[in-house]
Amino acid sequence: MLFINLLNTREFITRKEVADICGIGTRSFYRYINLLSEINVPIFFDRTVKGYRLSTQISKQHQPETINEIIIQLISLIKYSKTIENIHFKVETDFLVKKIISLSTFSIDEVLNAYINQFSPNSYKTNEEDILKSILIDIAIANSFAIFVTYQKIDSEVENTIKVENPRLEYKEDWQLSDRLNTIILPLKTIKHVKIL
């Protein structure tokens, strides 16, 4: 957060200035730069001043427009927070997560809290994709959002996409996603992608 405040209050900032002010090394600096880029903070290196700056006009592409994007950014911040050793950055990152949650216009905090401990700094792709799909489905259920679900039947190589109104989860030998009328029933293990509408 201090790093972002420096970017906001100065025309540009150099790696050395950040190191001196924030007390971080070169590797940590570049890790923070990469994280900011991954979560769509419009930061760039300006060769004319040999420093980093924020884009003065944040383009529409850098503003989260969908619930999916907000959730992915939150999950990235939560995972990142678990890897930070500098207590000041950890506190500021955790505060940023809470701020995003509190500003959201939909119910998210209870769903995220149920999954937050499943994200560890050493966890890998396999489990995280399932967690992300589950979070998106749970948020859709909690807020009565419709979702687009891309799925692939077990005996097929073709992926299909379907809109599910009023989604719900039920357990019948395995977890299944269905709509309130049970006209759609999809085993969770067949779901490849979820997008909240």
C-alpha positions in Angstrom: 0.0 0.0 0.0 2.9 2.4 0.8 4.3 1.5 -2.6 1.0 2.4 -4.3 0.7 5.6 -2.3 4.2 6.6 -3.5 3.1 6.0 -7.1 -0.1 8.0 -6.5 1.7 11.0 -4.9 4.7 11.2 -7.1 5.1 11.7 -10.8 7.3 8.7 -11.0 9.4 6.6 -8.6 12.6 4.6 -9.1 13.5 1.2 -7.7 16.1 2.8 -5.5 13.6 5.2 -4.0 11.2 2.4 -3.2 14.0 0.4 -1.7 15.1 3.3 0.5 11.6 4.3 1.6 9.9 0.8 1.9 13.0 -1.1 3.0 12.7 -3.8 0.3 15.3 -5.5 -1.9 15.5 -5.7 -5.7 13.7 -9.1 -5.9 10.9 -8.0 -3.7 10.5 -4.8 -5.7 10.1 -6.7 -9.0 7.8 -9.2 -7.3 5.5 -6.2 -6.2 5.7 -4.7 -9.7 4.6 -8.1 -11.2 1.8 -8.5 -8.7 0.5 -5.0 -9.4 0.5 -5.7 -13.1 -1.3 -9.1 -12.5 -4.1 -7.4 -10.6 -4.5 -4.7 -13.3 -2.9 -1.7 -11.6 -1.9 0.4 -14.5 1.8 0.7 -13.7 4.5 1.1 -16.4 8.2 1.8 -16.7 8.8 5.2 -18.3 12.2 5.1 -20.1 12.3 8.9 -20.4 12.6 9.3 -16.6 14.0 5.8 -15.8 11.2 5.2 -13.3 7.8 3.7 -12.7 4.6 5.6 -12.8 0.9 5.0 -12.9 -1.0 5.7 -16.0 -2.7 9.1 -15.6 -5.8 7.9 -17.3 -6.9 4.5 -16.3 -8.5 2.9 -19.3 -11.7 1.0 -19.1 -9.8 -2.2 -19.7 -8.1 -1.7 -16.3 -11.3 -1.4 -14.3 -12.9 -4.6 -13.1 -16.2 -4.9 -15.0 -17.4 -8.3 -13.9 -17.8 -10.2 -10.7 -15.4 -12.8 -12.0 -12.6 -10.2 -12.4 -13.2 -8.8 -8.9 -13.1 -12.4 -7.4 -9.9 -13.2 -9.3 -8.2 -10.0 -8.1 -9.3 -10.7 -4.5 -8.0 -14.3 -4.7 -4.7 -13.0 -6.1 -4.4 -10.5 -3.3 -5.3 -13.1 -0.7 -2.7 -15.6 -2.1 -0.1 -12.8 -2.3 -0.8 -11.7 1.3 0.1 -15.3 2.5 3.5 -15.0 0.9 4.5 -11.6 2.3 7.1 -11.5 5.0 7.2 -7.7 5.6 4.4 -7.2 8.2 3.7 -3.7 6.9 3.0 -4.9 3.4 1.0 -7.8 4.7 -1.3 -5.5 6.8 -1.7 -3.1 3.9 -2.6 -6.0 1.5 -5.1 -7.5 4.0 -6.6 -4.0 4.4 -6.9 -3.7 0.6 -8.8 -7.0 0.4 -11.2 -5.9 3.2 -11.7 -2.6 1.4 -12.6 -4.3 -1.9 -15.0 -6.7 -0.1 -16.7 -3.8 1.7 -17.1 -1.8 -1.5 -18.6 -4.7 -3.4 -22.2 -4.4 -4.3 -22.9 -8.1 -3.8 -22.5 -10.6 -1.0 -19.0 -12.0 -1.0 -17.4 -11.9 2.4 -19.0 -15.0 3.9 -18.2 -17.0 0.7 -14.6 -15.9 0.6 -14.1 -16.5 4.3 -15.2 -20.1 3.9 -12.4 -20.7 1.3 -9.7 -18.3 2.5 -7.7 -21.0 4.4 -7.6 -23.2 1.4 -5.2 -20.8 -0.4 -1.6 -21.4 0.6 1.6 -19.9 -0.8 2.6 -23.4 -2.0 -0.7 -24.6 -3.4 -0.7 -25.3 -7.1 -3.1 -25.0 -10.1 -5.1 -28.2 -9.7 -6.8 -27.3 -6.4 -7.1 -23.6 -7.0 -9.1 -23.9 -10.2 -11.7 -26.0 -8.3 -11.7 -23.5 -5.4 -12.2 -20.6 -7.8 -15.1 -22.4 -9.6 -16.7 -23.2 -6.2 -16.3 -19.6 -5.0 -18.0 -18.3 -8.1 -20.9 -20.8 -7.9 -21.4 -20.1 -4.2 -21.4 -16.3 -4.8 -24.0 -16.8 -7.6 -26.2 -18.9 -5.3 -25.9 -16.5 -2.4 -26.8 -13.5 -4.6 -29.3 -15.3 -6.9 -27.1 -14.5 -10.0 -27.5 -16.4 -13.2 -24.3 -18.0 -14.5 -22.8 -19.3 -17.7 -21.2 -22.7 -17.2 -18.8 -24.4 -19.6 -18.8 -28.1 -19.1 -17.5 -31.2 -20.8 -19.2 -34.6 -20.5 -17.0 -37.4 -19.2 -17.3 -39.4 -22.4 -16.9 -36.4 -24.7 -14.2 -34.1 -25.9 -16.7 -31.3 -26.8 -17.2 -28.4 -24.4 -20.7 -26.9 -24.1 -21.8 -23.7 -22.5 -25.2 -23.3 -20.8 -26.9 -20.6 -18.8 -28.1 -21.6 -15.4 -30.8 -19.4 -13.8 -31.2 -19.7 -10.0 -28.3 -22.1 -9.5 -28.1 -24.5 -6.6 -25.8 -27.3 -5.4 -27.1 -30.7 -4.3 -25.4 -33.9 -3.3 -26.5 -37.1 -5.0 -23.6 -39.6 -5.0 -21.5 -36.5 -6.0 -21.9 -32.8 -6.0 -24.1 -31.5 -8.8 -25.0 -28.0 -10.0 -28.6 -27.6 -11.0 -31.3 -24.9 -11.4 -34.3 -24.6 -9.1 -36.5 -26.7 -11.4 -33.9 -29.4 -11.9 -34.1 -29.0 -15.7 -30.3 -28.7 -15.7 -28.1 -31.1 -13.7 -24.3 -31.0 -14.1 -21.8 -32.9 -12.0 -19.3 -30.4 -10.6 -16.4 -32.5 -11.9 -17.5 -31.8 -15.5 -17.5 -28.0 -15.1 -14.6 -26.3 -16.7 -15.5 -22.6 -16.3 -18.0 -20.4 -14.5 -19.0 -16.9 -15.4 -21.4 -14.9 -13.3 -23.8 -12.8 -15.3 
